[in-house]
């Protein structure tokens, strides 16, 4: 049975990308080798890196004063590398928003490097909503502002850019990067691991304004110093050639097949609208977790009336071919992740299953 991948990650990949990847694993014609055996020092891979970067720049309309890096360690390593660069040895305070599971992971890592202020904490509200602008007393002298654009666990997403233009914005866009147009030029640093919308696990895209490297703390470990990755063009150490190649294919798909990020967000919104409409029309049988204005277009999180009913729903959904619907281990419930490559037909199939499950009970 071919299962439909609604997992929170790794997410679905476009079928055309999977087919091209399969061919490259067997043989890359230009090299006469399997993709898995091609040197990261080859001219072929240098061209892969160059095109992947160019495609990301084109999709985001990215200005020239930004570096684009392909790093390892996931978003988790960026939780440390960013404050090492922007907070270590500084007297300023970094501002962080605690809006859910993943933003909560970033805060203690930053606190190892300097002063951190949690500007807003959604724990008291059960992480069911995001802050309003009036609840965010930004400081003009903050070292930087850090937030997560889309909380995958709780199904929350910011639909606006936060912060002050005179304070560097740092954003973890791991689960909604390239899912919609992004005012990238308003951010000092954006990072996103690949296994949601970009490709398989193993590579993290970092987009950083060049002026951030003007004052780098001394004695950073070599692999944790962005300058080394910039000067080596993302091959300071052996990079994940396979994962970066798949990212290249996904960016080609976004540009050539989808038609860019405006079209991509139209598709993503249509998928989310269908799921949320079914939930809202279910007379409480399905209950959405996030407040409506803060709902994620990437992760639709909901509950049923009891843990027993949820278990039954998940068991039957799995048997029907829907993969990855259990909620995150920290929260439970149900989560349908509808990343870029998850098709509208797949969402329609899930909606039909959900409607049938409700009617039968």
N, C-alpha and C positions, 0 to 999 in steps of 0.2 A: 504493500500500500504506500502510495506517495503521500507523505504527511505535509500539511500546510504549517509553515513555521511562524508561530506567533510568539516565539521566545523573546525574552528581554535581552538576549544576547548569548552567543552570536546570532545575529538576525538573518533573515532571508537575503539571498543574492539574486540578481536578475538572471533569468534562464540563459540569456545570451552570454552573460559573463561566465556562468558555470560552464557552458559549452566551450567557450574560448579557452578557459582555464584548463579544462580537461584535455584539449588538444595540445596546449603548451606543456602540460605535465608529461605527455608522451613525447613531444618534439617541438622545439622552437625552430622553424625551418631556417631562419637566418643563421642560427648557431649550430644546427645539427645536433643539438643536445636537448635533454629534458630541462624544463624550467628549473627543476629542483637541483640541477647540477651546474648551472651557469654561474660563473664567477661574478661577485659583486664589483670586481675591478674591470670588468669587460666593457667595451664600447657599447655593447647592446644594453647593458643595465644602466650605463650613464644616460643613454637616450630615454630609457624608461623613467628614470628620476626626473629628467628635464621635462618630459611631456606631462608627467603627473603634476609637477609643480605648475607648469603653464596652464593646464586645465583647471586647477584649483584657482589660480589667479583669474582666469577668464570667468569662471562661474561666480566668483565673489566680486568681480571688478576691483581686484585688490591693487592698491597703489604700489609703486615701485619701492617705497621706503619700508617695506616689510620683508623679512625673511620667511621662507617656508621650509620647514624641517620635517624629516620623517625619522622619528625616534622610537626607542623601545622603552619598556617598563610600564606601559599603559598610562592612563590618567593618574594612577596612584603615584608613580615617580614624579609626575609634575606637581603633585601636592607638596613635594619637598623642594624640587629644583626652583620653582617660582619664588618662594620666600628666601631661599638661599641667595638668589640674585637680587631681589627687590627689598628685602627686609633685614638681612644680616648686616650688622654694624651700623644700622640707622636708628636714629632716635624717634622717627615717626612711627605711627601705629597703622597697621593694616586693618582694613574693615572687611569683615566676612559676614555673609548671610547664611544662617542655618535654616535651610528650607526643607531638608529631608535627609535621607540616609547618606547620599554621596557627598553633599556639602558638609555633613557632619564628620566625614572621614578626613576632609582637607584641613579642618581647623586645628586639631592638635599638632599636625605636622608643621603648620606655619608657626605655631606658638613655640616650637623648638628654636626658631631663628630670631624671634623678636616679639615686640608687643603686638597683640591682636585684640581687636574689639569686635565682639559679635553684635553687629548693628541691629539685627532682628533675629529672633528665635521662634520658630513655629511649633516647638514641642508642645507648648501649652494648648495649642489648637489641634494637636494630634497630626500636624503636618497635612491638614486638609485644605489649606489655603496659602496664598502668597501675600507678602506685604503690599500695602498700598503706598504710593509715593509719600503721603503725609506721615507714614510710620517710619520713614527712613531719614534720620537726621545726619546726613553726610557731613563729614568734616572737610574743610577746604585744604587742610594740611595732611591728609591721610597719605600713607605711603602708596597705597593702591586699594581698590575695591575688588573683591573676589566674590563671584556668585556662580551658581550652576543654572544654566538656562532651562534645562529640562530634568526634573527629578524622575528617573525611571521607576523607582520603587513605588512612590506615592501617586504618580500620574499627574504631576504638576508642571506647568510650563509658563515661563514669562513670555508674554506677547508684546514686550516693549524692551527698549534698552534702558538700563538703570544707570544711576550715578551722575557725577559731575564731569563736564568736559575737561576740567583742569586737574583731574585726578585720574591716574592710569586705571583703566578698566581691564580686569582679567576675568575671563569667562571659560568655564568648563562646558563646552558644547558637545560633549561626547555622544549624547543620544539624540541630538537634533541638528548636528552639523550637516550642511548641504541638503537639508530637507526643505528649506525655504530661503528666499533672499535674506542677506545679512548685511547690515551696515558695518562691514569689517573695519572700515577706516575709523570708526569711533572707539575701537578697542586697542589697547596696548598689546595684549596677548590673548590669543585664543588657542585652546587645545582640545583635541578630540581623539580618543582611541577609536580604532577602526570598526570594531565588531558590532556596530549598530547599523549605520547607513553606508559605510565606506568599503568594507571588505572583511576579511577574516581577522581574528586576533593576531597580535604580534607587532603591529605598528601603530604609532600615535602621531597624528599631524599636529605640529605646533606652528602657529603663525604669530610672529612677534615683530613689533616695530623696531627698526634698527637702532633707534636712539636709546633703547633699554640697555644696550651693551656698552654705553659710553662710560659707565662707572661700575665695573664689576668687582666684587670683593676679592681680595687676595686669597690665595691658598685653597681655592675650590678644588675638589677632586676632579681629575681630568675629564672623566666621563659625565660629570655633573656641571660642566662649564659649557654653556650654550655656544661660546665662541669657537670651541673646538669642533662642534658639529657644523657650525656655519662654514668654517674654513675648509672642512673636509667634505662639504656638500652631502651631509647625512651619511657618510661612510667612515666616520671616525673609528668605529668598530664594525665588525661584520654585520650588515643590516639584514633584515628578513626579506630577502629577494622575492620570495613567493608572495608574501602579504602585500608588498609594495606594488608588485605587478598587478595583483587583483584590484588594488586601489586605482591604478591607472585605468583598468578596464571599466570600473564603475564610473569614473569621471568621464570617460568617453561615452558611456551609456547615458549619463545625465545630459551631456551636451548634444549628442547626435540623435539618440532615440527619444528621450523625454522632451528635449527642447529647452533645457535650462531650468533654473530654480523657480521662476514664476510658475511655470507649468507644473513643476514637481509639487509645489505647495498647494496648487489647486487639486491635484490628485489626492494628496495627503489629507486635505481638509474634507474632501468628499468621503474618504474612508472613515475618518473620525466622526463626521456628521451622521453617517448611517448607524454606526455603533451606538453613539450617544442617544440618537433619536429612539432606537429600540429600547435602550435602558430606561429612558425617561417616560416612555409610553407603556411600561410594563406594570403599572399600578403597584410599584414597590416590590415586585418580585425580584428585580435586579435593582441594586442601589449603587449609584455612582459614588465614589469616595471623595473626589475633589470638588470644591466649589466650582460652579459652572464657568465663571469668568476666568478661572485659572486652570481649566482642564487641558491636559496634554493632547497634542495631535499625534503623539508618538506612542504613548502608553495609556491604554484605557483600563483603569483599575476600578473594580466593582466587587460587590458582595452579594450573596444570596441570604435568605432569611436565617439560616443556621449553618453551622459547620458541617453537619451531616448532609444538608442539601448541597452545599458547595462540593463536598467530596463526591457525591453522586454525579453532579454536573461535570466535574473534572474527569471522573472515571469514564463516563460515557463520551465525553468530548475526545478524550485520548483514543478510545476505541473507534470513533468516527473519523479519525485522521487529523485531528487538530492538536498540534504539538506545542508545548511550552506555555500553556495557559495558567498553571499554578502561579499564584502571587509570590513575591519575593519571600525568602525564608524568614525575614524579620517582621513580615506583615501578614502573610497569608492572603486569603481571598483569591480573587481571579484577576489576572492581568493579560490583556491582549495587546501585544506590542505590534504596531502596524508601521514599521519602518518603510523607507522608500520602496524597497523591492517587493514588499508584500502587496499583492495585487488587489484591485477593487473586487475582482471575482472571488478572491479568497475571503475578503471581508463579507461579501454577500452570502457566501456559504456558511460562515460563522453565524451571521445574523439569522439565517434560515434555521440553523441548528438551535440557536438560543430561543427563537420564537416557538419552535416545535417542542423544545423541552418545557417551556412555560405552559403551553397549551395542554400538554399531557398531564400536568400537575395542577 
